[in-house]
Amino acid sequence: MTGKLLLDDCFLHDKDRLRHHEALAILKERLHCIAETETVRLQEAAERILAEAVTAPRNVPLADNSAVDGYAFRNADFEEVGGFFRLEQRIAAGHASNADLGPWAAARIFTGAVMPPGADTVAMQEDCETHKQDGQDFVIVPQGLKTGANCRKAGEDVAEGTTLLSPGQRLRPQDVAAIASTGQAEVSVFRKLRVALVSTGDELRRPGDLITLGDVYDSNHFLLRSLCETLPVAIDDLGILKDDAGRLEETLAAAAASHDVILTTGGASRGEEDHMLKVLDRIGTRHMWQLAIKPGRPMMFGNIGSCVVLGLPGNPVAAMVCFLLYARPVFSLLGGGAFLEPQAFQVPAAFEVPKKKPDRREFYRASLEPRPDGVLAAQKFQRDGSGLITGLREADGLVEIPEDVTSIRKGDMVSFLPFSGFGLR
């Protein structure tokens, strides 16, 4: 462990702390997939991380079929007899016909029904006219239809042998639908990570408890639990731990023996009642602490045996920012997926920051607002306090300001990280 990771002077310049990209590099370097695999029914597969590739065992669709309700015919016959065809068959979805379509004949066909042998084109029913002559039903189809019109080809969506999905992909609803379309009823996925969620602090109370002067309700538990629920993890609530080093050490050691990750909030600074750091150093290994970011400087990463420990700051804004930037990609990587890094896009700033501290990356809560010219611009939440949950509620995402930027003027282009890119509505 380098001296940089052991700095304990909160007044040191931020250039002596780990930068954001250095923290990400440490997490990527020292972590890997630890989740085992399991087979689940398809109805339980949404949002799970795929463990084995899914390959189509057959064409989708299985056979040529009609895309509309109408009349199927052989387009080559049109040039010989015009659009006047006798009706020979009636084919509904789920009732394939084995009879060849005769010359200059058509079949009444419905959406999804298999095309009769010999037919290659379908005319929409609203464009056709039917009539009866000498006891025979006929249909008149319009001119100008190209061969294959209104016909879905076998394998048009997915050809037999195609790899639909690769290991490590998180299964979205549309992915589950694609697997179902191949007839596969089960899928191999990575087991959900077992995450122990811990809050620390004598002042914390759970909603519903009585509160007195000096107490605060534990909003971080519900914030982090809700964030965890956007990921394929199984959460075990270890409750609120008092500022007691012995009790904390005992609880963390026991949790490490039965969980993949311990996620804590609070107690990661150097105050006399901040025991998390000291306990981790005593019973585990610390790989990262003190980052040159705002909010979230005391973000901590280490391990107790084979259990990963992520210590988030106690202030709600810092806790959420650090979860999105660091915990979320860690959970994905440990659980068999990719190391998830947010996709930013450039927007003009609708705010000013006359002076920003150098050598520190900052993340502002911001909303997108249309300018008079219709261009969306990022408007910074006016108050910067890390305890203000209001800013998280009102924001659409985060504005990311690099270390070398020392001021922002209105109209400057800034990087905007939408909360939707983190899987949040």
Solvent accessible surface area in square Angstrom, and as a share of the most:
residue,aa,sasa,rsa
1,M,115,0.51
2,T,86,0.50
3,G,52,0.50
4,K,79,0.34
5,L,5,0.03
6,L,87,0.43
7,L,42,0.21
8,D,90,0.46
9,D,61,0.32
10,C,64,0.39
11,F,181,0.75
12,L,56,0.28
13,H,73,0.33
14,D,5,0.03
15,K,125,0.53
16,D,56,0.29
17,R,2,0.01
18,L,10,0.05
19,R,72,0.26
20,H,15,0.07
21,H,107,0.48
22,E,50,0.22
23,A,0,0.00
24,L,18,0.09
25,A,53,0.41
26,I,20,0.10
27,L,0,0.00
28,K,92,0.39
29,E,135,0.61
30,R,100,0.37
31,L,18,0.09
32,H,122,0.54
33,C,51,0.31
34,I,57,0.29
35,A,9,0.07
36,E,116,0.52
37,T,79,0.46
38,E,68,0.31
39,T,87,0.50
40,V,15,0.09
41,R,126,0.46
42,L,19,0.10
43,Q,132,0.58
44,E,84,0.38
45,A,0,0.00
46,A,51,0.39
47,E,77,0.35
48,R,19,0.07
49,I,6,0.03
50,L,0,0.00
51,A,15,0.11
52,E,109,0.49
53,A,54,0.42
54,V,3,0.01
55,T,63,0.37
56,A,1,0.01
57,P,69,0.44
58,R,105,0.38
59,N,47,0.24
60,V,19,0.11
61,P,34,0.21
62,L,128,0.64
63,A,36,0.28
64,D,45,0.24
65,N,12,0.06
66,S,0,0.00
67,A,34,0.27
68,V,29,0.16
69,D,52,0.27
70,G,0,0.00
71,Y,16,0.06
72,A,0,0.00
73,F,0,0.00
74,R,62,0.23
75,N,23,0.12
76,A,66,0.51
77,D,9,0.05
78,F,39,0.16
79,E,160,0.72
80,E,122,0.55
81,V,57,0.33
82,G,30,0.29
83,G,15,0.14
84,F,79,0.33
85,F,1,0.00
86,R,75,0.27
87,L,37,0.19
88,E,78,0.35
89,Q,32,0.14
90,R,174,0.64
91,I,3,0.01
92,A,31,0.24
93,A,55,0.43
94,G,75,0.72
95,H,129,0.58
96,A,65,0.50
97,S,25,0.16
98,N,147,0.75
99,A,57,0.45
100,D,108,0.56
101,L,2,0.01
102,G,16,0.16
103,P,74,0.46
104,W,99,0.35
105,A,0,0.00
106,A,0,0.00
107,A,0,0.00
108,R,53,0.19
109,I,0,0.00
110,F,45,0.19
111,T,64,0.37
112,G,34,0.33
113,A,0,0.00
114,V,53,0.30
115,M,13,0.06
116,P,2,0.01
117,P,53,0.33
118,G,43,0.41
119,A,15,0.12
120,D,44,0.23
121,T,0,0.00
122,V,0,0.00
123,A,0,0.00
124,M,66,0.30
125,Q,72,0.32
126,E,118,0.53
127,D,80,0.41
128,C,19,0.11
129,E,116,0.52
130,T,79,0.46
131,H,69,0.31
132,K,132,0.56
133,Q,96,0.43
134,D,144,0.75
135,G,65,0.63
136,Q,62,0.27
137,D,60,0.31
138,F,35,0.15
139,V,0,0.00
140,I,67,0.34
141,V,5,0.03
142,P,43,0.27
143,Q,154,0.68
144,G,74,0.71
145,L,48,0.24
146,K,166,0.70
147,T,93,0.54
148,G,29,0.27
149,A,24,0.19
150,N,43,0.22
151,C,17,0.10
152,R,87,0.32
153,K,103,0.43
154,A,40,0.31
155,G,16,0.15
156,E,107,0.48
157,D,103,0.54
158,V,20,0.12
159,A,51,0.39
160,E,112,0.50
161,G,50,0.48
162,T,58,0.34
163,T,77,0.45
164,L,35,0.18
165,L,11,0.05
166,S,52,0.34
167,P,76,0.48
168,G,22,0.22
169,Q,70,0.31
170,R,66,0.24
171,L,0,0.00
172,R,123,0.45
173,P,90,0.57
174,Q,102,0.45
175,D,9,0.05
176,V,25,0.14
177,A,61,0.47
178,A,35,0.27
179,I,0,0.00
180,A,51,0.40
181,S,55,0.35
182,T,1,0.01
183,G,59,0.57
184,Q,60,0.27
185,A,72,0.56
186,E,91,0.41
187,V,3,0.02
188,S,20,0.13
189,V,0,0.00
190,F,31,0.13
191,R,53,0.19
192,K,81,0.34
193,L,1,0.00
194,R,108,0.40
195,V,0,0.00
196,A,0,0.00
197,L,1,0.01
198,V,0,0.00
199,S,1,0.01
200,T,14,0.08
201,G,4,0.04
202,D,72,0.37
203,E,70,0.32
204,L,23,0.11
205,R,65,0.24
206,R,50,0.18
207,P,77,0.48
208,G,83,0.80
209,D,70,0.36
210,L,164,0.82
211,I,74,0.38
212,T,96,0.56
213,L,190,0.94
214,G,60,0.58
215,D,24,0.13
216,V,74,0.43
217,Y,89,0.34
218,D,2,0.01
219,S,42,0.27
220,N,12,0.06
221,H,6,0.03
222,F,90,0.38
223,L,39,0.19
224,L,0,0.00
225,R,76,0.28
226,S,64,0.41
227,L,6,0.03
228,C,0,0.00
229,E,109,0.49
230,T,39,0.23
231,L,11,0.05
232,P,20,0.13
233,V,14,0.08
234,A,48,0.37
235,I,38,0.19
236,D,61,0.31
237,D,55,0.28
238,L,50,0.25
239,G,19,0.18
240,I,44,0.22
241,L,10,0.05
242,K,99,0.42
243,D,37,0.19
244,D,70,0.36
245,A,32,0.25
246,G,49,0.47
247,R,122,0.45
248,L,6,0.03
249,E,49,0.22
250,E,106,0.48
251,T,19,0.11
252,L,0,0.00
253,A,47,0.36
254,A,67,0.52
255,A,5,0.04
256,A,12,0.09
257,A,93,0.72
258,S,62,0.40
259,H,23,0.10
260,D,11,0.06
261,V,0,0.00
262,I,0,0.00
263,L,0,0.00
264,T,0,0.00
265,T,4,0.02
266,G,11,0.10
267,G,18,0.17
268,A,3,0.03
269,S,48,0.31
270,R,107,0.39
271,G,34,0.32
272,E,156,0.70
273,E,102,0.46
274,D,33,0.17
275,H,28,0.12
276,M,1,0.00
277,L,1,0.00
278,K,79,0.33
279,V,0,0.00
280,L,1,0.00
281,D,63,0.32
282,R,135,0.49
283,I,48,0.24
284,G,24,0.23
285,T,59,0.34
286,R,6,0.02
287,H,31,0.14
288,M,0,0.00
289,W,2,0.01
290,Q,10,0.05
291,L,0,0.00
292,A,0,0.00
293,I,4,0.02
294,K,85,0.36
295,P,13,0.08
296,G,6,0.06
297,R,88,0.32
298,P,25,0.16
299,M,0,0.00
300,M,0,0.00
301,F,2,0.01
302,G,0,0.00
303,N,37,0.19
304,I,15,0.08
305,G,61,0.59
306,S,105,0.68
307,C,0,0.00
308,V,10,0.05
309,V,1,0.00
310,L,0,0.00
311,G,0,0.00
312,L,0,0.00
313,P,7,0.04
314,G,40,0.38
315,N,78,0.40
316,P,20,0.13
317,V,1,0.01
318,A,4,0.03
319,A,0,0.00
320,M,16,0.07
321,V,2,0.01
322,C,0,0.00
323,F,1,0.00
324,L,2,0.01
325,L,6,0.03
326,Y,0,0.00
327,A,0,0.00
328,R,21,0.08
329,P,1,0.00
330,V,0,0.00
331,F,4,0.02
332,S,7,0.05
333,L,33,0.16
334,L,2,0.01
335,G,5,0.05
336,G,12,0.12
337,G,12,0.12
338,A,63,0.49
339,F,31,0.13
340,L,51,0.25
341,E,76,0.34
342,P,38,0.24
343,Q,148,0.66
344,A,50,0.39
345,F,87,0.36
346,Q,100,0.44
347,V,8,0.05
348,P,10,0.07
349,A,3,0.02
350,A,24,0.19
351,F,10,0.04
352,E,102,0.46
353,V,20,0.11
354,P,119,0.75
355,K,178,0.75
356,K,7,0.03
357,K,78,0.33
358,P,58,0.36
359,D,29,0.15
360,R,42,0.16
361,R,43,0.16
362,E,9,0.04
363,F,6,0.03
364,Y,19,0.07
365,R,14,0.05
366,A,1,0.01
367,S,25,0.16
368,L,43,0.21
369,E,79,0.35
370,P,97,0.61
371,R,87,0.32
372,P,150,0.95
373,D,93,0.48
374,G,55,0.53
375,V,65,0.37
376,L,87,0.43
377,A,1,0.00
378,A,0,0.00
379,Q,48,0.21
380,K,26,0.11
381,F,31,0.13
382,Q,140,0.62
383,R,132,0.48
384,D,73,0.38
385,G,34,0.33
386,S,27,0.17
387,G,43,0.41
388,L,57,0.28
389,I,72,0.37
390,T,42,0.24
391,G,0,0.00
392,L,16,0.08
393,R,173,0.63
394,E,100,0.45
395,A,12,0.10
396,D,65,0.34
397,G,0,0.00
398,L,1,0.00
399,V,0,0.00
400,E,27,0.12
401,I,4,0.02
402,P,52,0.33
403,E,9,0.04
404,D,120,0.62
405,V,46,0.26
406,T,70,0.40
407,S,51,0.33
408,I,6,0.03
409,R,169,0.62
410,K,134,0.57
411,G,39,0.37
412,D,45,0.23
413,M,114,0.51
414,V,10,0.06
415,S,28,0.18
416,F,1,0.00
417,L,2,0.01
418,P,26,0.16
419,F,15,0.06
420,S,80,0.51
421,G,39,0.37
422,F,1,0.00
423,G,49,0.47
424,L,29,0.14
425,R,277,1.01
